[in-house]
Amino acid sequence: MKTEKTIIGGRSCTVYTDTSPRFLLIQPTDNHELELLDKEIERLRSLTDATFAFAAFEITDWNSELSPWTAQPVFGNEPFGNNAGETLVFLEDTLIPKLTELYSLDKDIPVILGGYSLAGLFALWATYNSDRFSAVAAVSPSVWFPRWVEFINKHSPAAKSIYLSLGKKEEKTRNKIMAAIGDNIRRQYEMLNQLDLNVTLEWNEGNHFTEPELRTAKGFAWCVNRSSHQ
């Protein structure tokens, strides 16, 4: 597998490519996650035999670029912006077409979007707003986000396969807003399960900060393996 760093649309991207990839995997990442990508890819390759291209693009303003709408600070003093729409446009109009060109990918290659924490919420939100993604890996997604359940009550996702996961200790927090994550992800799973979709909810040991790269690898692998058999 080849690894290369490049700039696409003004954003730093790290790209891993197999020969003749059957899937394109995309993940928004911060600086800490970039340091763990090699470990994530190593685990991912151990969990699937399918060939893939994997592109991690760097997010510089996490609370703004991945947030679907504005919200007050939940921890610290930084509020949430509403620039997820711009990030989605970047994926559809710039990143995916450029990756397809640079790595000679099939124009109809299945695209799997995944992410951890707020990036996991972004991945979920994206499939409610775009039909470009065949599968989504929402790993420990921030479904505690204000008005999220109200949003999914009114919309339907386009992806045919959706992976959800959460750490068993994540809902055991004194922060009342974030403590809703357990009930909200159960509600998310129930709603998706009522649709004609491939969906799973996996509970991991630990809290939100336990082995995020390995959890994310599991999510992508589930999506790839499920998509391979469709």
C-alpha positions in Angstrom: 0.0 0.0 0.0 1.3 3.4 -1.0 1.1 6.5 1.2 1.4 10.1 0.1 0.6 13.5 1.4 -1.0 16.1 -0.9 -2.9 19.3 -0.9 -6.4 19.2 -2.4 -8.6 22.3 -2.5 -6.3 24.0 0.0 -6.6 21.2 2.5 -3.8 18.8 3.6 -4.7 15.2 2.8 -3.0 11.9 3.6 -3.8 9.2 1.1 -3.2 5.4 1.3 -3.8 3.4 -1.9 -4.0 -0.3 -2.7 -3.6 -1.5 -6.3 -6.9 -1.4 -8.1 -9.0 -0.1 -5.2 -12.7 -1.2 -5.0 -13.7 1.4 -2.4 -12.8 5.0 -1.6 -12.8 5.7 2.2 -12.8 9.3 3.4 -12.2 10.5 7.0 -12.1 14.1 8.4 -9.2 14.2 10.9 -7.5 16.5 13.4 -3.8 16.6 14.2 -3.9 13.9 16.8 -5.8 11.5 14.5 -3.3 12.1 11.8 -0.6 10.8 14.1 -2.6 7.5 14.5 -3.5 6.9 10.9 -0.8 4.3 10.2 -2.1 2.3 13.2 -5.7 2.7 12.0 -4.8 1.6 8.5 -2.9 -1.4 9.7 -5.9 -2.6 11.8 -8.3 -1.9 8.9 -6.2 -4.0 6.5 -6.3 -6.9 9.0 -10.1 -6.8 9.1 -10.9 -6.8 5.3 -9.5 -8.4 2.2 -11.0 -5.8 -0.1 -8.7 -3.3 -1.8 -9.3 0.4 -1.1 -8.1 4.0 -1.3 -8.2 5.9 2.0 -8.1 9.7 2.2 -7.8 11.6 5.5 -8.4 15.3 5.1 -7.4 17.7 7.8 -9.9 19.8 9.8 -8.5 23.0 11.2 -11.6 24.3 13.0 -13.2 21.2 14.4 -16.2 22.8 16.1 -17.1 24.8 13.1 -16.3 22.7 10.0 -18.1 19.6 11.2 -21.1 21.2 12.9 -24.4 21.0 11.0 -25.8 24.1 12.8 -24.8 26.5 15.6 -25.0 25.5 19.2 -23.8 26.9 22.5 -20.6 25.5 24.1 -21.0 22.2 25.9 -17.5 22.0 27.3 -15.1 24.8 27.5 -15.9 28.2 25.9 -15.9 27.4 22.2 -19.4 27.4 20.6 -20.3 25.2 17.6 -20.5 26.7 14.1 -22.6 25.7 11.1 -20.0 25.0 8.4 -20.7 21.3 7.8 -22.5 22.2 4.6 -19.3 23.8 3.2 -17.3 20.8 4.2 -19.8 18.5 2.4 -19.6 20.7 -0.7 -15.8 20.3 -0.6 -16.1 16.5 -0.4 -18.6 16.3 -3.3 -17.2 19.0 -5.6 -13.5 18.9 -4.9 -12.1 16.1 -2.9 -13.8 13.1 -4.5 -13.4 14.3 -8.1 -9.7 15.1 -7.5 -9.0 11.8 -5.8 -10.7 10.0 -8.7 -8.5 11.8 -11.1 -5.2 11.5 -9.2 -5.5 7.8 -8.5 -7.4 6.7 -11.6 -10.4 5.5 -9.6 -13.6 4.3 -11.2 -16.0 7.2 -11.4 -18.7 5.1 -9.8 -16.5 3.8 -7.0 -18.4 3.3 -3.8 -17.5 6.0 -1.3 -17.6 5.3 2.4 -17.5 8.3 4.8 -16.4 7.8 8.3 -15.3 9.7 11.4 -14.9 9.8 15.1 -16.7 12.0 17.6 -18.0 15.2 15.9 -16.6 13.8 12.6 -18.8 10.8 13.2 -21.8 13.1 13.6 -20.8 14.9 10.4 -20.7 11.5 8.6 -24.2 10.7 9.7 -25.4 14.2 8.9 -23.8 14.0 5.4 -25.8 10.9 4.4 -29.0 12.7 5.4 -28.0 15.5 3.0 -26.3 13.7 0.1 -26.6 10.4 -1.9 -22.9 10.3 -2.7 -22.0 7.9 0.1 -22.8 4.2 -0.1 -22.0 3.6 3.5 -21.2 5.6 6.7 -19.1 4.7 9.7 -20.2 6.9 12.6 -17.8 6.0 15.4 -18.6 7.4 18.8 -20.6 10.1 17.0 -21.7 13.2 18.9 -25.4 12.4 18.7 -25.8 14.3 22.0 -25.6 17.4 19.7 -28.6 19.8 20.4 -31.6 19.1 18.2 -30.1 16.0 16.6 -33.0 13.7 17.4 -35.4 16.3 16.1 -33.4 16.4 12.9 -33.4 12.6 12.3 -37.1 12.5 13.0 -37.7 14.6 9.9 -35.1 13.3 7.5 -34.0 10.0 5.9 -30.4 8.9 5.1 -29.3 7.8 1.6 -26.5 5.4 2.6 -27.5 1.7 2.5 -25.1 0.6 5.2 -24.6 2.5 8.5 -22.2 1.6 11.3 -22.8 3.1 14.8 -20.6 2.6 17.8 -20.2 3.9 21.3 -18.0 3.4 24.3 -19.9 1.8 27.2 -18.8 4.6 29.6 -19.6 7.5 27.3 -23.1 8.1 28.6 -21.9 8.0 32.2 -20.9 11.7 32.5 -22.0 14.5 34.7 -22.5 16.8 31.7 -26.3 16.5 31.2 -26.2 17.4 27.5 -23.5 14.8 26.7 -25.1 12.2 28.9 -27.9 12.0 26.4 -25.5 10.3 23.9 -26.6 6.8 25.1 -30.3 7.3 24.7 -29.8 9.2 21.5 -27.7 6.6 19.8 -30.2 3.9 20.8 -32.9 6.1 19.2 -30.7 6.6 16.1 -30.2 2.8 15.8 -34.0 2.1 16.2 -34.9 4.6 13.6 -32.4 3.3 11.1 -33.4 -0.3 11.8 -36.9 0.5 10.8 -35.7 1.4 7.3 -34.5 -1.0 4.7 -30.9 -0.6 5.6 -27.9 -2.5 6.8 -27.2 -1.1 10.2 -25.4 -2.2 13.4 -24.7 -0.6 16.8 -21.5 -1.8 18.5 -20.7 -1.1 22.1 -17.0 -0.8 22.9 -15.2 -1.1 26.2 -14.1 2.2 27.8 -14.9 5.8 27.5 -14.8 8.3 24.5 -11.0 8.4 24.5 -10.3 4.6 24.4 -8.5 3.5 21.2 -10.3 5.8 18.8 -8.1 4.7 15.8 -8.9 1.0 16.4 -12.6 1.7 16.8 -12.6 3.7 13.6 -10.8 0.9 11.7 -13.6 -1.5 12.9 -16.2 0.9 11.6 -14.7 1.3 8.2 -14.0 -2.5 7.9 -17.7 -3.3 8.7 -18.8 -0.9 6.0 -16.4 -2.3 3.4 -17.2 -5.9 4.2 -20.9 -5.3 4.2 -20.7 -3.4 0.9 -18.6 -6.1 -0.7 -21.5 -8.6 -0.3 -24.2 -6.4 -1.6 
